[in-house]
């Protein structure tokens, strides 16, 4: 498994194998550990008829990707699908395949990835007797029970019964990714390690927003397509590409902010954090001028990308370009030039996997 994040290798059309690229700098491709690409809605018996006792569940999961070698099952590595299949097997007493909506590579996190699984409920007292399907709440609690016995970095957040032909990957209407950047010279907090990309320089968010407007819409994204991409076409439609400045996730109010009625106002919080304390508040200051034991805060930027599907490493390549614009290495005109070049060699270095989060997979649920 490559150590580089793979936010997507799930274009809408069926995949075909591309010839290996002679470029020796290409990312290491994921091993082909998936079973043959037969639509999972065809969970059928050898006679060609679907087992009427099977219930298909749509399962939403969140996970910290740091200790996973990606989402796809691999024989010798810990993966998201592998952890889920192990938990389901302990729950129902027999192995079942888990099919993910979106592939993520090592180090990439998920606020909500989605998979589907077919479960047949067999009586433990009378082996062979098929019982009514489990309630979705029972499935969620039972699977989480076994997941939490291990690393505790993956959790089922929702379960729903769906028809037997509902496929977590092919029925997805759009996917949303978020990328977190923390800007500032101070080293990252231990709480942020492997959770965001640390950029020491200040970022020009206005320039980054103008660059986003160049990339939104329907384009040939060959310049944002890593070697090894198996998509038939580089054409993709970005429904949203936006950058937002937010309070850091692990944000705790200072004394002055706690006394303010504008606690959620970002500008007000900034002014308090950079101003002197009130005269009636006695604090001990370090040599740097900060209150002793309090580290300076980073500026937190989140890049949000939304589309039906993405090319291999497309999101991280786009974030790399936006970061270059933010620190002044590229101009907005350069972004247009990179897009028109239609070659990944024109793009900036790819953003690391640690800041990428699969945020949401949208469906038209029955």
Order of alpha helices (4+ residues) and beta strands (2+ residues): beta-alpha-beta-beta-alpha-beta-beta-beta-alpha-beta-beta-alpha-alpha-beta-alpha-alpha-beta
